[in-house]
């Protein structure tokens, strides 16, 4: 990875760039390579488990909500990858072989939506909420995304509804973890 990072950095920089611009560029390249690596690893596991599409649905729902409601971030890249593999491909694989009863699915889905709507956004060290105006902006975006996900849920088959709810559940879980972490930090 270091050689790819160095190659990209050398290709994109010139002597006209300031030290600060070079540092920003290096950080951006490192961030992109890191995120692409995580995606490749997680989606490779999903492909090996033959649950690529179901996991993709859960991941899209999670990502749509994560952008505006934030939540817990693991401090270590490998811990993040491990938990992402457990949360997305492994859980998706389980749900492709075991279908949740409708009442359980609706209960988990509604509970997850309630948690997300009541507690979001939850600022973190990486993603801070700047002020009340920023919070309201994020909440409006969240509201429209929840409506979009709800409409998609209504028109999906029970099989695919499970993966929509999985994305909701994972996002509500990282919100709860961040809220609990915040309470620990206060003590």
Secondary structure, DSSP 8 states (H G I E B T S, - for coil): -HHHHHHHHHHH--TTS-HHHHHHHHHHHHHHHHHHHHHHHHHHHHHHTT-HHHHHHHHHHHHHHHHHHB----SSHHHHHHHHIIIIIIHHHHHHHS---HHHHHHHHHHHHHHHHHH--B--SSS---SHHHHHHHHHHHHHHHHHHHHHHHTS-HHHHHHHHHHHHHHHHHHHHHHHHHHHHH-
